[in-house]
Amino acid sequence: MVKKPAPDAARRSERSRRAIYDAALALVAETGYPRTTIEAIAARAGVGKQTIYRWWPSKADVLLEAFLDLAEQAARDAGQVPYEIPDTGDLAADLKAVLRLTVDQMSDPRFTAPARALAAEGLVNEQLGRQLVAELLEPQLQLYVHRLRAAQDAGAVRPDADPRIALELFVSPIAQRWLQYTGPLTYEYTDTLVDYALHGLAPR
């Protein structure tokens, strides 16, 4: 009698986790955050809802983890893992390069629908909003802070500038345009933001 190999629990768990990620992202894109439920995620993923509750305490935690995983996959596809802002010595070129990658990501249909749903819900759901800021937004902003501080050390940014405020000159307009559909999100647009932020509007 041939002895069958024991099931690989780790592989099965990873397969279930992936199915749950995919189901959560698809549902929030199709129906919106309020109508996405643990039961619906479980049914779509082909798992029991107890499996989801074993790993996550709420649908917010499921969706946020799924979204973070999606963002990491997108960065990996773009060759940006570990994700960081390059430091070639040319601050303008480095910022333009990373913002162009941001445009690519924010234009990716896989990213856009769940990102919009989570961003909209984060405005009215205080807990989810705090999670989005702490786990997704703030780590990314700190990369800009680090790069701007390096530019200060190199004399490319004036020493009295606050990097945390300075980064908003180019990051915040992108978020506003993307969320409110006030114009196309293009390389030309983000390049121009960097030029305006670093050189101002006064004649040179």
N, C-alpha and C positions, 0 to 999 in steps of 0.2 A: 504494500500500500504506500503510495507516494504521499508524503507529508506536505500539505500546503503551507507556504510561508505565511507567517503571521501578518495581519494587515498593518500597514505603515500608518500609525495614528498621526504622526507629524505631517505626513503628506496629505492625509485626508483632511486634517484641520486647516492646512494652508489652502487646499482646494475650496473648502467651505468658506474660509475667510475671503478669498478672491471673489467667490460667487456673491457673497454678501456685499462687498464693496461695489461690484458691478450693479447689483440690484438697487442698492441705495442711491447711487448716482443717477441711474436711469429713471427711477421713480421720482426723485426730486426735480429732475429736468422735465418730466412729463406732466406731473400733477402739482408741483410746488411743494414747499416744505410742510405747510399745515396738513395737507392730505396724505403725506407720506407717513406710514405707520410701521411699527416693528412687525406687525402681522403681515403687512403687504410686502415688506422687505423679505421676511422669512419665506413667504409663499413663492415669491419670484426667484429667490436664491435656491429653493428646494431644500430648505433646512427647517428644523423646528424652531419656534421662537425662543424656546429655552436655550438653544445654542447661542443665539444672539445675546440674550441676557447674561449668559455665562461670561461673555467677553466684554460687553458694554452695558453701562447702566441706563442709557437712554438713546433715543434715535439721534439726538444731537451729537453724541459721542461717536456713533456709527458713521454718520455723514461727515463729520469733521475728519476722522481718521481716514475715511475713504478718499476724501478730497486731498488731504496731505499726501497720501500715497499716490494719487493721480498727478499731483504737482511734481513729486519726486520722479515719477516715471517720465514726465515731459522733460524735466531737466536732464535725465539720463539719456533720453532720445536725442537731445540737443548737445550731448557731450559735456554737460555742465554739472556733473556729480564728481566730487562734492561741489555744491553750488556756492559760488563766490564771485565777487566783482574783481575782474583782473586789475593788476597794477603794473602797467607797462611804462609808467612814468608820464603818460599823457592822460591827464584826468578827463578831458573832454572826450577823447576817443574811447576811453574805458566806459564812461557813463553811457555814451551813445550805443556802444556794443551791447551792454547789458539791457538797456531799455529796448533795443530792437528785439532781443530775445523775449522780453516781456510782451511786446506787441504780438509776436508769434504765438505765445502761450495764450494770451487773452483773445486771440482770434481763432483758437482751436475749438471746434464744436464740442469736443469731449470735456473741455475746461469751462467754456462759456456758460452753458445752461446751469450746471450745479453751482458755479461760482456766483452767478446772479441770484439764484434762489437763496443761497446761504447769506449773501450780502444783504439782501432785502429783509430776510427774517432776522438777521442780526441787529437791524435797526429797531425792531419792536420786541425782540426776545433778548432781554438783558444778559441772561446767562450765556446764551449762544454767542452774543456779541463779544462778551469778555473772552470767551474761548477762542473766537476767531482772531482777536487782537493778540492774545497771549501766545497762541500756538502757531499762527500762520503769519500775521502781519508784522508783529514786533521783531521776530527773528530775521525777517527779510530787511526791515528798516535798519537793524543794527549792522548789516553788511554795508549799507551806504554810509553809516556813521563811521565805521572802521576805515573805509576807503577815503572819506573826506578828511579824517584825522591824519591819515598818511600823507594826503596832499598838503595839509597844513604843515606837517613836519618838513616836507620838501619845499615849502615856500610857494606852492601853487594856489593856496587859499589863504586869505588874510587870517592872522592868528586869533583875532577876537571874534571870528564867526562861530556861531553855535551850529555844529554839524547836524544836530537833530532838527533844528529849524530849517537850515539850509536845504536839506534833502526834500523838504516839502515843496520847494520851488519847482521841482520837476516831477515828483511822485504824485502829489495831490491833483494837479491838472489832468494827469492820465487817468486816475481813478474817477474823477468827476466826468470826464468825457465818455469813459467806458460805461459808467453806470447810468448816465442821463442821456446818452445818445446825442450829445451836442455837436458831434462832428466825427469824421473818420479817424480811426486810430492807425496812424501810418508811421513809417520810419522818418519821413520828412518832418512830421509833427514832433516826434520825440527828439529828433536831432535839434530842432529849433528851440525846444524847451531847454535843452542843455546849453545852447549858445546864449539864450536870454539869461538863464540862471547864473552862468559863469561870467558873462561880460556885461550884463545889464542892458538898458535901453538907450543910455546916453551915447552920443557920437564918440567913437574911439579917437 
